[in-house]
Amino acid sequence: MNRHGTPSLFLALIALPALGQNHPAWQQQQSLDVAAPGLIRVALPSDTLGASQPRLGDLRLVAPSGGEVPYTIEWPVLASVSTQPVAGFRASLGTNQTVLEIITGSEAAIDLVQLNCASPRFIKSATLEGSADGATWQPMLAQSLLFREASGIEQLSLSFPSAVWKHLRVTLDDAKSPPVAFTAASVRQHGSATTTQDFAANIAAREEVNGQTRLTLHAPNAHPFLGELTLSVGDALFHREVRLTTMTGSTIASGMIYRTVVDGQNASVLALPVHRQLEGSDALVIIDNRDSPPLRIDGIKATRYPVSLVFQAEAAGGYTLYMGHAQATAPSYDITAIADQLRKATASTAKLGALVANAAFDATATLPQTVEPGASAELAEWSRRRTVSSPTPGVLRIVLDAEVLAHTQAGFGDLRLLQAEHHLPFIIEPVAEPLEVAVTLTFEPDAQRPKLSRWLLSSPVPGLPIDLLTVQSPSTLFERHVTLWHTSRDHYGNDTRLPHGSTTWQRTPATASRALTLPLAMYVPEERWFIETDNGDNAPLQLATTASLRYRTHALLCRTTSAAPVQLYYGNTKATMPRYDVHLIEGELRAATQTLTTLGEVEVLKATPATPNTSAPGKGSPWLWAALAAVVAGLLIVVSKMLPKVEA
């Protein structure tokens, strides 16, 4: 260690050669003014984290001389939590009170005592005192609530500022209710942790689906290291399970929130601990309402952990921090080996300038290796073609829209990209964000069943794979069992009613915005399909004139070195999945800077063969009727020969 408390190994490090003039593969940069040489600690703003890889492997720091400067990242220290049984526990009854005397047995600082109670339901007001010797007591908490309710909500712990306590004393008020048996206790040792900061996050969207409230949480910048989320809820009494998930459904954190009134006092838990880095800028907060009405969510408050960069400045001057290179690999510096020592070292602070575009950025510098064109293609059996808009050399991203999904194979085996009459190799990846298409609802009553309300759905894209139907109603008070079905005709001309799903839809004035959401796993039928419900003795249910179908799609990623037109072919039921060598650089394609394209008008190359289900209602196949006529004629001949002859 030197006289400033900095590890000597760190001082021996020197700047490395620069990786290319002005770092053309990096998209953004920030300036950093260093006033004097020495150990420098820089807090990374949230926009720096958002412009970089999630684990910051693409950060490069360049000295005024142009050389690369080694650095280390100080990630947040999360509190280490351990719980241990107490060394001694004694309960005694006094006048209208129960006293719990606890010997903690802990030499380290503690911040919580957890009590065990056998009673299934109780409410007690408690005071907490602490002592170092068991003789002199210091008040810590007064009139705190301990309770357990029949609903499962309970509060059996008392938290306090972290400190070393040899003895604890809990006094329970038994004046309003009989004593209850507390049988054991444990204490929590809570290590030091990085202090969190307030973080701006907002609710970008809200959706009510099958008894769940789904809030889309949007952060202004990607990859924040979240501390906890606190929901602002307007309801007076509630009890809900809450989960934070990625947009694809992976759980990040889970917990319970509630607000209740216990013995005239409010008790609530509204915070969801996360302590995880969020990949991307969006996540889902899922509140399980079960049969209860949705909560009135007024907003969400969030905290995040700060992340810092530490380096040794050999000279004062203007440094530059580069970021935004998706293919970059994390550098391996010797300084990483002493990162824990640097965390405790004294360092000067410096502040990054505004995030700006790197004027020297060259998109071609981030592209994966050139992909050779595929074999020449003969696509006479394909029924549809679309032209990709304005292809440019680089990595193209082609999102498949509803029309393509409706006319391609379920496994995408008939998709082909052509450029200059040759296969353009591609990979397929799912698109996280679902898409929607509108359908028209037409009221079509059933004259035979006047209490039934029925609507015909008219979709602009038959054959589309959908996973959710959403319908709104102007009615404000009702409960109906709603069914979705369609009629299909078999080869013999018989109608069959095929159900696709059903659910109970309930609405009160307090839940007037609650739409009907019906999860599905189906393809939009070409036949007539309906929503229906039995109104019983109530007024007929009213629905909006349009509904929404949600579907999930995929995108094609391809690498092209030419600006020649690119065409997408699809619509061949006999085609098999193509095999391309491009899968060997799949990771590079996904990480590269991508150009989002659109698809042009549909060119129908050949008619799609009609399916048996498209025949006119009430008519069978003519061959079927001819066969039936032949059978009947044959039977008549046989019967006539079997009849006895009549003599003249």
C-alpha positions as CSV (number, residue, x, y, z in Angstrom):
1,M,0.0,0.0,0.0
2,N,1.2,3.5,-0.7
3,R,0.8,6.5,1.6
4,H,-2.7,7.3,0.0
5,G,-4.0,3.8,0.9
6,T,-3.9,2.6,-2.7
7,P,-2.7,-0.9,-3.5
8,S,0.8,-0.7,-5.0
9,L,-0.1,-3.3,-7.6
10,F,-2.7,-0.9,-9.0
11,L,-0.2,1.9,-9.3
12,A,2.1,-0.2,-11.4
13,L,-0.6,-0.6,-14.1
14,I,-0.1,1.4,-17.2
15,A,-2.3,2.4,-20.1
16,L,-2.8,-0.1,-22.9
17,P,-2.8,0.6,-26.6
18,A,-6.0,1.9,-28.0
19,L,-8.3,-0.5,-29.9
20,G,-8.6,1.3,-33.2
21,Q,-8.6,5.0,-33.8
22,N,-11.7,6.6,-32.1
23,H,-13.2,3.2,-31.5
24,P,-15.4,3.0,-34.6
25,A,-17.3,-0.1,-33.3
26,W,-18.6,1.8,-30.2
27,Q,-21.8,3.8,-30.7
28,Q,-21.7,6.2,-27.8
29,Q,-19.2,8.0,-25.7
30,Q,-18.9,10.2,-22.6
31,S,-16.2,12.7,-21.6
32,L,-14.5,12.6,-18.2
33,D,-12.4,15.4,-16.8
34,V,-9.7,14.4,-14.3
35,A,-8.3,17.2,-12.2
36,A,-5.2,15.4,-10.9
37,P,-3.5,12.0,-11.1
38,G,-4.6,9.3,-8.6
39,L,-7.3,6.8,-7.9
40,I,-10.6,7.9,-9.4
41,R,-14.1,6.6,-8.7
42,V,-16.9,7.5,-11.2
43,A,-20.5,6.8,-10.5
44,L,-22.1,5.5,-13.7
45,P,-25.4,7.3,-14.5
46,S,-28.4,5.2,-15.5
47,D,-28.1,6.3,-19.1
48,T,-24.6,4.9,-19.2
49,L,-25.9,1.5,-18.0
50,G,-28.7,1.6,-20.5
51,A,-26.4,2.3,-23.5
52,S,-24.0,-0.6,-22.5
53,Q,-24.2,-4.3,-22.2
54,P,-26.0,-5.5,-19.1
55,R,-22.7,-6.5,-17.4
56,L,-20.8,-3.5,-18.8
57,G,-18.4,-5.7,-20.7
58,D,-18.2,-3.2,-23.6
59,L,-16.9,-0.2,-21.6
60,R,-13.6,1.1,-22.7
61,L,-11.7,4.0,-21.0
62,V,-9.2,6.0,-23.1
63,A,-6.6,8.3,-21.6
64,P,-5.7,11.7,-23.0
65,S,-2.7,10.1,-24.7
66,G,-5.0,7.7,-26.6
67,G,-4.1,4.5,-24.7
68,E,-6.7,2.2,-23.1
69,V,-6.9,2.6,-19.3
70,P,-7.6,-0.5,-17.1
71,Y,-10.5,-0.2,-14.7
72,T,-12.7,-2.3,-12.5
73,I,-16.5,-2.1,-11.9
74,E,-17.8,-1.8,-8.4
75,W,-21.0,-3.6,-8.4
76,P,-23.4,-3.1,-5.4
77,V,-22.8,-5.1,-2.2
78,L,-26.0,-6.7,-1.3
79,A,-26.7,-7.2,2.4
80,S,-25.8,-10.7,3.7
81,V,-28.6,-11.9,5.8
82,S,-28.5,-14.8,8.2
83,T,-31.0,-16.0,10.9
84,Q,-30.0,-17.9,14.0
85,P,-31.9,-19.2,17.0
86,V,-31.4,-17.2,20.2
87,A,-29.3,-18.6,23.0
88,G,-32.0,-18.2,25.6
89,F,-35.8,-17.7,25.6
90,R,-38.1,-17.3,28.6
91,A,-41.8,-16.2,28.7
92,S,-43.5,-15.1,31.9
93,L,-47.0,-13.8,32.7
94,G,-47.5,-10.5,34.6
95,T,-50.5,-8.3,35.3
96,N,-52.2,-7.9,31.9
97,Q,-48.9,-8.5,30.1
98,T,-46.6,-11.2,28.8
99,V,-42.9,-10.6,29.0
100,L,-40.4,-12.4,26.7
101,E,-36.8,-12.3,27.8
102,I,-34.3,-13.2,25.1
103,I,-30.5,-13.8,25.2
104,T,-29.5,-13.3,21.6
105,G,-26.2,-15.2,21.7
106,S,-25.0,-13.0,18.8
107,E,-21.6,-11.2,18.8
108,A,-22.5,-9.4,15.6
109,A,-25.0,-6.6,14.9
110,I,-28.7,-7.7,14.6
111,D,-31.6,-5.8,13.2
112,L,-34.7,-8.1,13.7
113,V,-36.2,-10.5,16.1
114,Q,-38.6,-13.2,14.8
115,L,-41.1,-14.8,17.3
116,N,-42.8,-18.2,17.1
117,C,-46.4,-18.4,18.2
118,A,-48.7,-21.4,18.2
119,S,-52.0,-19.4,18.3
120,P,-53.9,-19.5,14.9
121,R,-55.2,-15.9,15.4
122,F,-54.3,-13.1,17.8
123,I,-53.5,-9.4,18.0
124,K,-51.0,-7.9,20.5
125,S,-49.4,-4.5,21.0
126,A,-45.7,-4.9,21.8
127,T,-42.8,-2.9,23.1
128,L,-39.1,-3.8,22.6
129,E,-36.1,-3.0,24.8
130,G,-32.4,-3.8,24.4
131,S,-29.6,-4.3,26.9
132,A,-25.9,-5.1,26.9
133,D,-25.8,-6.6,30.4
134,G,-29.4,-7.6,31.1
135,A,-29.7,-5.0,33.8
136,T,-29.9,-1.6,32.1
137,W,-32.5,-1.5,29.4
138,Q,-32.9,0.9,26.5
139,P,-36.3,1.5,24.7
140,M,-36.2,0.5,21.0
141,L,-39.9,0.2,19.8
142,A,-43.2,1.1,21.3
143,Q,-46.8,0.0,20.4
144,S,-45.7,-2.2,17.6
145,L,-48.2,-4.7,16.4
146,L,-47.8,-8.5,16.4
147,F,-50.7,-10.3,14.9
148,R,-51.9,-13.3,12.9
149,E,-55.2,-13.2,10.9
150,A,-57.4,-16.0,9.6
151,S,-56.6,-14.9,6.0
152,G,-53.0,-15.9,6.5
153,I,-51.6,-12.4,7.0
154,E,-49.2,-12.2,9.9
155,Q,-46.6,-10.0,11.5
156,L,-44.4,-11.9,14.0
157,S,-41.2,-9.9,13.7
158,L,-39.9,-6.7,15.2
159,S,-37.2,-4.8,13.2
160,F,-34.9,-2.1,14.6
161,P,-31.7,-0.2,13.7
162,S,-28.8,-2.6,13.3
163,A,-26.7,-2.8,16.5
164,V,-25.0,-5.4,18.9
165,W,-27.5,-6.4,21.6
166,K,-26.8,-9.2,24.1
167,H,-30.4,-9.1,25.6
168,L,-33.8,-8.2,24.2
169,R,-37.1,-7.9,26.1
170,V,-40.5,-7.9,24.4
171,T,-43.5,-6.9,26.5
172,L,-46.9,-7.8,25.1
173,D,-50.2,-6.1,26.2
174,D,-52.8,-8.6,27.3
175,A,-55.3,-6.1,28.6
176,K,-57.6,-6.5,25.6
177,S,-57.2,-10.2,24.9
178,P,-56.1,-13.3,26.7
179,P,-52.4,-14.2,26.6
180,V,-51.0,-16.3,23.8
181,A,-48.1,-18.8,23.8
182,F,-44.9,-17.6,22.3
183,T,-42.5,-20.6,22.2
184,A,-39.2,-19.5,20.6
185,A,-37.3,-16.7,18.8
186,S,-34.5,-16.1,16.3
187,V,-32.5,-13.0,15.4
188,R,-31.3,-11.7,12.1
189,Q,-27.8,-10.6,11.4
190,H,-27.8,-8.1,8.6
191,G,-24.5,-7.2,7.0
192,S,-23.7,-3.8,5.5
193,A,-24.9,-3.1,2.0
194,T,-24.7,-0.4,-0.7
195,T,-27.2,2.3,-0.1
196,T,-29.9,2.5,-2.8
197,Q,-31.1,5.6,-4.6
198,D,-34.5,6.7,-5.8
199,F,-35.1,5.6,-9.4
200,A,-37.7,7.0,-11.9
201,A,-39.9,4.2,-13.2
202,N,-43.5,4.3,-14.4
203,I,-46.4,2.1,-15.3
204,A,-46.4,2.1,-19.1
205,A,-49.5,-0.2,-19.5
206,R,-52.1,-2.0,-17.4
207,E,-54.0,-5.2,-18.3
208,E,-56.5,-7.3,-16.5
209,V,-56.2,-11.0,-17.4
210,N,-57.9,-13.9,-15.7
211,G,-58.0,-12.4,-12.3
212,Q,-54.5,-10.9,-12.6
213,T,-53.5,-7.3,-12.8
214,R,-50.5,-7.0,-15.1
215,L,-48.5,-3.8,-14.9
216,T,-45.8,-3.1,-17.5
217,L,-43.0,-1.4,-15.5
218,H,-40.9,0.9,-17.7
219,A,-37.5,2.2,-16.7
220,P,-36.1,5.3,-18.6
221,N,-32.9,3.4,-19.2
222,A,-32.1,-0.3,-19.6
223,H,-30.3,-2.6,-17.2
224,P,-31.0,-0.9,-13.8
225,F,-29.9,-2.8,-10.7
226,L,-33.1,-2.6,-8.8
227,G,-33.4,-2.4,-5.0
228,E,-37.1,-2.7,-4.3
229,L,-40.5,-1.6,-5.7
230,T,-43.1,0.1,-3.6
231,L,-46.7,0.2,-4.9
232,S,-49.0,3.1,-4.2
233,V,-52.4,1.5,-3.6
234,G,-55.6,3.4,-2.9
235,D,-57.6,0.5,-1.4
236,A,-58.1,0.4,2.4
237,L,-58.0,-3.4,2.9
238,F,-56.4,-6.0,0.7
239,H,-54.0,-9.0,0.6
240,R,-52.3,-9.9,-2.7
241,E,-49.5,-12.1,-4.0
242,V,-47.1,-10.1,-6.3
243,R,-44.5,-11.2,-8.8
244,L,-42.0,-9.3,-10.9
245,T,-41.2,-11.1,-14.1
246,T,-39.4,-10.5,-17.3
247,M,-41.5,-9.7,-20.4
248,T,-41.2,-13.4,-21.4
249,G,-42.4,-14.7,-18.0
250,S,-39.3,-15.5,-16.0
251,T,-39.8,-14.6,-12.3
252,I,-37.3,-12.0,-10.9
253,A,-38.9,-11.5,-7.5
254,S,-42.0,-12.5,-5.6
255,G,-43.7,-11.5,-2.3
256,M,-46.8,-10.4,-0.5
257,I,-48.4,-7.0,-0.2
258,Y,-51.2,-6.1,2.2
259,R,-53.0,-3.4,4.1
260,T,-55.2,-4.2,7.1
261,V,-56.5,-2.7,10.3
262,V,-55.5,-4.4,13.5
263,D,-56.8,-3.3,16.8
264,G,-57.7,0.1,15.3
265,Q,-54.2,0.5,13.9
266,N,-53.1,0.3,10.2
267,A,-50.6,-2.4,9.3
268,S,-49.3,-2.6,5.8
269,V,-46.5,-4.0,3.6
270,L,-46.4,-2.4,0.1
271,A,-42.7,-3.1,-0.9
272,L,-41.4,-5.9,-3.0
273,P,-37.7,-6.6,-2.5
274,V,-35.9,-7.2,-5.8
275,H,-32.1,-6.9,-5.4
276,R,-31.5,-8.0,-9.0
277,Q,-30.4,-6.3,-12.2
278,L,-33.1,-5.9,-14.8
279,E,-32.1,-6.9,-18.3
280,G,-33.7,-4.4,-20.7
281,S,-35.9,-1.6,-19.6
282,D,-39.3,-3.3,-19.1
283,A,-40.7,-5.9,-16.7
284,L,-44.1,-7.1,-15.6
285,V,-45.6,-6.6,-12.1
286,I,-48.2,-9.3,-11.8
287,I,-50.8,-9.0,-8.9
288,D,-52.9,-12.1,-8.3
289,N,-56.4,-10.8,-7.5
290,R,-58.1,-14.2,-7.5
291,D,-61.8,-13.5,-7.1
292,S,-61.3,-10.0,-5.6
293,P,-61.7,-6.8,-7.7
294,P,-58.4,-5.2,-9.1
295,L,-56.6,-2.8,-6.8
296,R,-56.5,0.9,-7.4
297,I,-52.8,1.3,-8.3
298,D,-51.8,5.0,-8.3
299,G,-48.1,4.4,-9.1
300,I,-44.9,2.6,-8.3
301,K,-41.8,4.0,-6.6
302,A,-38.5,2.2,-7.3
303,T,-34.9,2.3,-5.9
304,R,-31.7,1.2,-7.6
305,Y,-28.2,0.4,-6.5
306,P,-25.4,2.7,-7.8
307,V,-22.6,1.2,-9.9
308,S,-19.2,2.8,-10.1
309,L,-16.1,2.6,-12.3
310,V,-12.6,2.8,-10.6
311,F,-9.3,3.4,-12.3
312,Q,-5.9,4.9,-11.8
313,A,-5.4,8.2,-13.6
314,E,-1.7,8.5,-14.6
315,A,-2.2,12.1,-15.7
316,A,-4.8,14.9,-15.4
317,G,-6.8,15.8,-18.5
318,G,-9.8,14.7,-20.6
319,Y,-10.6,11.0,-20.6
320,T,-13.2,9.3,-22.8
321,L,-15.5,6.4,-21.9
322,Y,-16.8,4.4,-24.8
323,M,-19.9,2.1,-24.7
324,G,-22.5,0.6,-27.0
325,H,-20.7,-2.3,-28.7
326,A,-23.0,-5.4,-28.5
327,Q,-20.3,-7.8,-29.7
328,A,-17.5,-6.7,-27.4
329,T,-16.2,-9.1,-24.9
330,A,-15.4,-8.0,-21.3
331,P,-11.7,-7.0,-21.0
332,S,-9.4,-8.9,-18.6
333,Y,-7.4,-6.5,-16.5
334,D,-5.0,-7.3,-13.7
335,I,-6.8,-4.7,-11.6
336,T,-9.8,-7.0,-11.2
337,A,-7.8,-9.2,-8.8
338,I,-7.6,-6.3,-6.3
339,A,-11.2,-5.0,-6.8
340,D,-12.1,-5.7,-3.1
341,Q,-9.1,-3.8,-1.8
342,L,-10.0,-0.8,-4.1
343,R,-13.5,-0.7,-2.7
344,K,-12.1,0.3,0.7
345,A,-9.4,2.7,-0.8
346,T,-9.8,6.4,-0.7
347,A,-10.4,7.8,-4.2
348,S,-11.2,11.2,-5.8
349,T,-14.5,11.4,-7.6
350,A,-15.1,12.6,-11.1
351,K,-18.3,13.1,-13.1
352,L,-19.1,11.9,-16.6
353,G,-20.3,14.3,-19.2
354,A,-23.4,13.9,-21.3
355,L,-23.9,10.7,-23.3
356,V,-23.3,11.5,-27.0
357,A,-23.0,9.6,-30.2
358,N,-19.5,8.6,-31.3
359,A,-18.9,10.5,-34.5
360,A,-16.4,7.9,-35.7
361,F,-19.0,5.0,-35.3
362,D,-19.0,2.7,-38.4
363,A,-21.9,0.2,-38.4
364,T,-19.9,-2.2,-40.6
365,A,-17.3,-2.6,-37.9
366,T,-19.8,-4.4,-35.7
367,L,-21.1,-6.8,-38.4
368,P,-20.4,-10.5,-38.1
369,Q,-18.3,-12.3,-40.7
370,T,-19.6,-12.3,-44.3
371,V,-22.2,-15.0,-45.0
372,E,-21.9,-16.5,-48.4
373,P,-25.0,-16.5,-50.5
374,G,-26.9,-19.8,-50.6
375,A,-27.7,-22.1,-53.5
376,S,-29.8,-21.0,-56.4
377,A,-33.5,-21.4,-55.6
378,E,-36.5,-22.8,-57.5
379,L,-39.7,-21.8,-55.8
380,A,-42.4,-22.6,-58.3
381,E,-44.5,-24.4,-55.6
382,W,-44.7,-21.4,-53.3
383,S,-48.0,-19.5,-53.3
384,R,-47.0,-16.0,-51.8
385,R,-44.2,-13.5,-52.1
386,R,-43.5,-10.2,-50.4
387,T,-40.6,-7.7,-51.1
388,V,-38.5,-6.5,-48.1
389,S,-38.4,-2.7,-48.0
390,S,-35.1,-1.0,-48.7
391,P,-32.5,-3.6,-47.8
392,T,-29.1,-2.2,-47.0
393,P,-25.8,-4.1,-46.4
394,G,-25.7,-5.3,-42.9
395,V,-28.0,-7.4,-40.6
396,L,-31.7,-7.1,-41.5
397,R,-34.5,-7.8,-39.1
398,I,-37.8,-8.9,-40.8
399,V,-40.7,-9.1,-38.4
400,L,-43.4,-11.6,-39.7
401,D,-46.8,-9.9,-39.7
402,A,-50.3,-11.3,-39.4
403,E,-50.7,-12.1,-43.1
404,V,-47.5,-14.1,-43.2
405,L,-48.4,-16.0,-40.0
406,A,-51.8,-16.9,-41.4
407,H,-50.4,-18.5,-44.6
408,T,-47.1,-20.1,-43.5
409,Q,-46.6,-23.4,-41.8
410,A,-46.9,-23.5,-38.0
411,G,-43.1,-24.3,-37.8
412,F,-42.1,-21.8,-40.5
413,G,-40.6,-24.6,-42.6
414,D,-41.7,-22.9,-45.9
415,L,-40.1,-19.5,-45.2
416,R,-37.4,-18.6,-47.8
417,L,-35.5,-15.4,-48.4
418,L,-34.1,-14.8,-51.9
419,Q,-31.6,-12.2,-53.1
420,A,-30.4,-12.3,-56.7
421,E,-32.2,-15.6,-57.2
422,H,-30.2,-17.3,-54.4
423,H,-31.1,-18.3,-50.9
424,L,-30.3,-15.7,-48.3
425,P,-29.5,-17.6,-45.1
426,F,-31.4,-16.5,-42.0
427,I,-32.2,-17.5,-38.4
428,I,-35.6,-17.2,-36.7
429,E,-36.1,-15.7,-33.2
430,P,-39.3,-15.0,-31.2
431,V,-40.4,-11.4,-30.8
432,A,-40.9,-10.5,-27.1
433,E,-43.7,-7.9,-27.6
434,P,-47.0,-9.4,-28.8
435,L,-49.0,-7.8,-31.6
436,E,-52.7,-7.1,-32.0
437,V,-55.2,-7.1,-34.8
438,A,-58.8,-5.8,-34.6
439,V,-61.9,-7.9,-35.4
440,T,-65.5,-6.8,-36.0
441,L,-68.3,-7.9,-33.7
442,T,-71.8,-8.2,-35.3
443,F,-74.8,-9.0,-33.1
444,E,-76.5,-12.1,-34.4
445,P,-79.4,-13.2,-32.2
446,D,-80.7,-16.8,-32.1
447,A,-84.5,-16.7,-32.8
448,Q,-84.9,-20.1,-31.1
449,R,-83.2,-18.9,-27.8
450,P,-84.3,-15.3,-27.0
451,K,-82.3,-15.2,-23.7
452,L,-79.1,-15.9,-25.6
453,S,-76.8,-13.1,-26.8
454,R,-74.6,-14.0,-29.7
455,W,-72.0,-12.1,-31.8
456,L,-70.3,-13.0,-35.0
457,L,-66.6,-12.3,-35.2
458,S,-65.3,-11.2,-38.5
459,S,-61.5,-11.4,-38.7
460,P,-59.5,-9.8,-41.5
461,V,-56.9,-12.6,-41.3
462,P,-58.2,-16.1,-41.1
463,G,-55.6,-18.7,-40.0
464,L,-53.8,-16.3,-37.6
465,P,-52.5,-18.0,-34.5
466,I,-53.8,-16.1,-31.5
467,D,-53.3,-16.4,-27.7
468,L,-55.7,-13.8,-26.3
469,L,-59.1,-12.3,-27.1
470,T,-60.0,-9.0,-25.5
471,V,-63.6,-7.6,-25.6
472,Q,-65.0,-4.4,-23.9
473,S,-68.6,-3.8,-22.8
474,P,-70.4,-0.5,-22.0
475,S,-72.4,-2.4,-19.4
476,T,-71.3,-1.7,-15.8
477,L,-73.0,-4.4,-13.7
478,F,-73.2,-8.0,-14.8
479,E,-71.9,-11.5,-14.4
480,R,-72.0,-13.8,-17.4
481,H,-70.5,-17.1,-18.5
482,V,-69.1,-16.3,-22.0
483,T,-68.2,-19.0,-24.6
484,L,-66.2,-18.7,-27.8
485,W,-66.9,-21.3,-30.5
486,H,-67.2,-21.9,-34.3
487,T,-69.0,-24.4,-36.5
488,S,-66.9,-26.6,-38.7
489,R,-68.1,-28.8,-41.6
490,D,-66.7,-32.3,-42.1
491,H,-66.2,-34.2,-45.3
492,Y,-69.8,-35.5,-45.2
493,G,-71.3,-32.1,-44.9
494,N,-72.2,-32.3,-41.2
495,D,-71.8,-29.3,-38.9
496,T,-69.8,-29.7,-35.7
497,R,-69.7,-27.0,-33.0
498,L,-66.1,-26.6,-31.8
499,P,-65.6,-24.7,-28.5
500,H,-62.4,-22.7,-28.1
501,G,-62.7,-21.5,-24.5
502,S,-65.0,-20.1,-21.9
503,T,-64.8,-17.9,-18.8
504,T,-67.0,-16.0,-16.3
505,W,-66.9,-12.3,-16.8
506,Q,-67.9,-10.2,-13.8
507,R,-68.1,-6.4,-13.7
508,T,-69.2,-3.9,-11.0
509,P,-69.1,-0.1,-11.0
510,A,-65.8,-0.4,-9.1
511,T,-64.3,-2.5,-11.9
512,A,-66.0,-0.7,-14.9
513,S,-62.7,-0.9,-16.9
514,R,-62.4,-4.6,-16.6
515,A,-62.5,-6.2,-20.1
516,L,-63.2,-9.7,-21.0
517,T,-59.8,-11.5,-21.6
518,L,-59.9,-15.0,-22.8
519,P,-56.6,-16.9,-23.2
520,L,-56.5,-19.0,-26.3
521,A,-54.3,-21.3,-28.3
522,M,-55.9,-21.5,-31.7
523,Y,-55.9,-20.4,-35.2
524,V,-58.5,-18.0,-36.4
525,P,-61.0,-20.2,-38.3
526,E,-62.1,-19.5,-41.8
527,E,-65.7,-20.5,-40.8
528,R,-68.1,-18.4,-38.9
529,W,-67.1,-18.1,-35.2
530,F,-69.1,-16.6,-32.3
531,I,-69.1,-15.2,-28.8
532,E,-72.2,-16.1,-26.9
533,T,-73.7,-15.8,-23.4
534,D,-76.9,-16.7,-21.6
535,N,-78.4,-13.6,-20.0
536,G,-80.9,-15.6,-17.9
537,D,-83.5,-13.1,-16.7
538,N,-81.2,-10.1,-17.0
539,A,-81.1,-7.5,-19.6
540,P,-79.1,-8.5,-22.7
541,L,-75.3,-8.0,-22.4
542,Q,-73.9,-5.2,-24.6
543,L,-70.5,-5.5,-26.3
544,A,-68.4,-3.1,-28.2
545,T,-68.4,-3.3,-32.0
546,T,-64.8,-4.4,-32.2
547,A,-62.5,-6.8,-30.2
548,S,-58.8,-7.3,-30.2
549,L,-56.9,-10.5,-31.0
550,R,-53.3,-10.8,-29.6
551,Y,-50.8,-12.9,-31.3
552,R,-47.1,-13.5,-30.9
553,T,-44.7,-13.5,-33.8
554,H,-41.2,-14.2,-34.9
555,A,-38.5,-12.3,-36.8
556,L,-35.9,-13.3,-39.4
557,L,-32.3,-12.2,-39.0
558,C,-30.0,-12.3,-42.1
559,R,-26.7,-10.8,-43.1
560,T,-26.4,-9.2,-46.5
561,T,-23.5,-7.5,-48.3
562,S,-25.7,-6.2,-51.2
563,A,-28.4,-3.7,-51.7
564,A,-30.2,-5.9,-54.2
565,P,-33.9,-6.6,-53.5
566,V,-34.7,-9.2,-51.0
567,Q,-38.0,-11.2,-51.3
568,L,-39.8,-13.4,-48.7
569,Y,-41.5,-16.5,-50.1
570,Y,-44.0,-18.5,-48.1
571,G,-47.2,-20.7,-48.5
572,N,-46.0,-24.2,-49.4
573,T,-47.5,-27.0,-47.2
574,K,-45.1,-29.5,-48.6
575,A,-41.9,-27.6,-47.9
576,T,-39.4,-28.7,-45.2
577,M,-37.2,-26.5,-43.0
578,P,-34.1,-25.2,-44.8
579,R,-30.6,-25.9,-43.3
580,Y,-28.2,-23.0,-43.3
581,D,-24.6,-22.7,-41.9
582,V,-25.5,-19.3,-40.6
583,H,-26.6,-20.8,-37.3
584,L,-22.9,-21.1,-36.5
585,I,-22.8,-17.3,-36.0
586,E,-26.3,-17.0,-34.5
587,G,-25.0,-15.1,-31.4
588,E,-23.2,-12.5,-33.5
589,L,-26.3,-11.9,-35.6
590,R,-28.5,-11.3,-32.5
591,A,-25.9,-9.0,-31.0
592,A,-25.2,-7.0,-34.2
593,T,-26.8,-3.6,-35.0
594,Q,-29.9,-4.5,-36.9
595,T,-31.9,-2.7,-39.6
596,L,-35.6,-3.1,-39.1
597,T,-37.4,-3.6,-42.4
598,T,-41.0,-3.9,-43.5
599,L,-42.8,-6.2,-45.9
600,G,-44.4,-4.9,-49.1
601,E,-47.7,-5.9,-50.7
602,V,-48.7,-9.6,-51.1
603,E,-48.1,-11.2,-54.5
604,V,-50.2,-14.3,-54.9
605,L,-48.2,-16.6,-57.2
606,K,-50.6,-19.5,-57.3
607,A,-54.0,-20.3,-55.8
608,T,-54.0,-22.1,-52.5
609,P,-55.9,-25.4,-52.7
610,A,-59.3,-25.2,-51.1
611,T,-59.9,-27.2,-48.0
612,P,-63.1,-29.3,-47.4
613,N,-64.2,-26.9,-44.8
614,T,-64.7,-24.1,-47.4
615,S,-67.6,-25.9,-49.2
616,A,-71.0,-24.1,-49.2
617,P,-73.1,-24.7,-46.1
618,G,-75.7,-27.5,-46.5
619,K,-74.0,-29.1,-49.5
620,G,-71.9,-32.3,-49.5
621,S,-69.4,-33.4,-52.1
622,P,-71.0,-34.3,-55.5
623,W,-68.9,-37.4,-55.5
624,L,-70.5,-38.4,-52.2
625,W,-74.0,-37.9,-53.6
626,A,-73.1,-39.9,-56.8
627,A,-71.8,-42.8,-54.6
628,L,-74.9,-42.8,-52.5
629,A,-77.1,-42.9,-55.6
630,A,-75.1,-45.8,-57.0
631,V,-75.5,-47.7,-53.7
632,V,-79.2,-47.1,-53.6
633,A,-79.6,-48.3,-57.2
634,G,-77.7,-51.4,-56.5
635,L,-79.7,-52.2,-53.4
636,L,-83.0,-51.7,-55.4
637,I,-81.8,-54.2,-58.0
638,V,-80.8,-56.8,-55.3
639,V,-84.2,-56.4,-53.6
640,S,-86.1,-56.7,-56.8
641,K,-84.4,-60.0,-57.6
642,M,-85.1,-61.4,-54.2
643,L,-88.9,-60.8,-54.5
644,P,-91.0,-63.8,-55.6
645,K,-92.2,-63.7,-59.2
646,V,-95.9,-63.3,-59.8
647,E,-97.3,-65.9,-62.3
648,A,-99.6,-64.6,-64.9
